[in-house]
């Protein structure tokens, strides 16, 4: 058996001016993880929550032009696409996009490689947006930067839904480190034996609400045993 390899991914835990290093490490991790990405959706204890969210989520996007950020393998794309009038799903890793394209009928969703922090203007504007299991990988210092950039691609009054994990001991990977800014990290192992230091935050409801000042109207937080969702209406950027 080969010894495990520790990839010291400083996932966005870098001094100002060196953010690209962290983003590159996150991209590399998810590119390598693509074939086993969906295992997280197979955890037995989470199945009840997942079925509930799969029914809860689509009505929020009925007949909307939806921008999905960090779509990964398209697990949530497959539930939103049937009700949306149009959908553009973005991810930085082409490896996960290849899997996502197989989940929806041809022509139903446009997929594109894009950086969540730098959404190109040529994408146009949308009246709804979704990000699933991406927000927890954003360092606290960059949350509003991400939300402002997202708002730049949304029309005033657009609905935004963020969906992510709650920390549940015994189901979530343990927190192995915390930095000076309060960001938490997990050490994750992949099938190839490599081990990765991955930023994974678990924000409180107060944190979620407070970051919307000047970005969106006060939001609504919905909690399931293993997941949370934040809904808000975007204001003019």
N, C-alpha and C positions, 0 to 999 in steps of 0.2 A: 504494500500500500504506500502510495506517495504521501509525504507529509503535506499537510494543508498549507496553502499559500495565503498570507494575509495581505490584501490589497488595502493599503492605508488611504482609503478614499477620503480626502478632506472635504467631503461633500459640502461645498459652499461655506466651509469653515476656514476662510482665508482672509488675510488682511485686505483692506480696500485696494483695488487695482489688480488683485490676483483672483478675482471671482471666476475667471475662465477656467482656472485649474480645477476648482470644485465642480463646475458645471460639466467639464469634460469627464471627470471621474464618475459623476452620476450617470452621464450618457453611456460610458463604457460599462458600468454595472448593469444597467437595464438592457443594453444590447446583448451582453453575455447571458442575462437572465431570461431573455425572451422565450426560449423553448419551455421553461418551467414556470413562467410568470403566473399562469392561471391556477397553480396549485393552491394559492392563498384562498381561492374561491371554493376549494373542496374541503375545507376544514369542517368536520361534522357539526361542531357546536355552533357554527355560524349560518347553517342552512336556513333556519327559520327567519333570521334577519334578512338574508339575501332574497328569499322569496317575497317577503314583505316589501322590500325596497324595489324589487323588480316590478311590482305592481304600483307602488307609490310614485315612482319617478316619471314614467312616460307622460302622464296627464299634464305635467308642468310645461311640456314642450309641444303640446298639440298645435299643429299648423304654424309653428314658429320657424324662423330661419335661425338655426342653432350653430354656434361655434363651440366645438369641444376642444379643450386644451389638454395636452398630455393624455391622449386617448389610450396609450398603451396597446394592448392586444385587442382592443375594441369590445371588451366584455360589456360595458355599459352602452356603447354605441349601438349595439344590436337591439337594445330595448327602446332607445330614443328614436332611431331612424324611422321606424314604421309610422310614427305619428307626426314627425316633423315635416314641414313643407320643403325644407332643404337643410342639409347638414354638411358642415366642413369640419373634419376631424384632423387635429394636428398632433404630431409627436416629433421629438428630436431623433428618435431611433428608427431607422428604416427597417431594422430587424423586427420590431414589434408591429410596425405598420403592415408588413407582409402578412402577418397573422390576422390583423384587424380586417384587412380587405376580404378575407375569406368568410367573414362572419355576416356580411350584409349583401343583399342582391346587388349585382353590377349596376352602377348608375344611381343607386340610392344615396350614396354618400361620396363626397369628394375627400380624398386623403392627401395630406401634404406634410413634408418635413418642415418643421419650424420650431424656433426657440420660444418657449413660453414667456420669456422676459422681453423679447423683441419681436412682437407680432407685426408683420409687414403691413403697411398701409394698403397695398394692393389687394389685400384680402377682402376689403370692403367693410361694411358694418352689418351687424346682426341685431335681432330683437330678443335673443336669448343666448345664454352661455352656460356651459357645464364643465366642471373639472372634477374628476373622480380620483381620489387617492394620490393627488399631486400636491395639494396644499400642505400636507404634513411634511413634505420634503423641502419646503421653502424655509430658509432661515428667518428668524423673527425680524431681523433688520431689513428684509427684502419683501415682506408681506405686502405692504402698501405699494411698493414699486410694482409688484406683479398686478395688483388689483387696479392700479391706475392705468397700466399698459393695457389690461383687459378692457377697461372702461373706454379706452380710446378706439376700440373696435366695436363698441356697442352704441346703439341709439339710446337717447334718454328714455327711461321707462322700461328698458330691457330687463327681463328676469334673469337672475343668476342663481345657480344652484351649485354649491360645493359639497362634496360627499367624501367622507374619510373615516379612518379608524378611531375608535376609542381604545385606550389602553386597558386591557383586561389581563391580569396576571394569569399565567397558565395557558393563555391562547396567544397573546402578543409576544413577540420576541423581547427578551429582557432589555432594559436600558443598561448599556454598559459604560456610558460616559456622558458627561454634561460639560459644556464649555462655559466660558465667562459670560456669554450673552444669554445663557439659559437654554440654549439649544440642546436637545438630547440626541443620543446616537445609539444605534443597535449594531451588533456584529452579526452579519448574515453569511451563511455558507451556501455555496452553489454546488451543483452536482459534480462539477469538475474538481472539487476539493478546495477551491479558492474561498477565502473569507474576506468580507468587505465591511468596512466601517461606513455605515449609512446614516445620514441625518434623518431623524423621524421624530417630529414634534406632535404633541397631543394637546392642542389649545383648549382652554376653558371657554365656557360660553361668554364670559366677560371679555376675554381677549378677542373673540370673534366679533362681538358687537362693537367694541371700541375701535377696531381698525376700519370701520365703515365710515367714520366721520369724513364728510366731504367727498365720499366715493359712492355711497348708496344710502337709501333710506334704512332706518332701523330694521334689522332682519329678524327672521324667525328660525330658531334652532329646534330641530327634531332629533331626538335621541332614541336609538335602539340599543339593546344590550351591548353590541359590539361595534356599532357605527354611529356617526352623527351626520347631519346635513344642515347646512346654512342656506336659507333662501333670502335674497334681498332684491330690491329694485334699484338698478343703476341710475344715478343722476348724471347730469351733463358733465363731461370731463373738463 
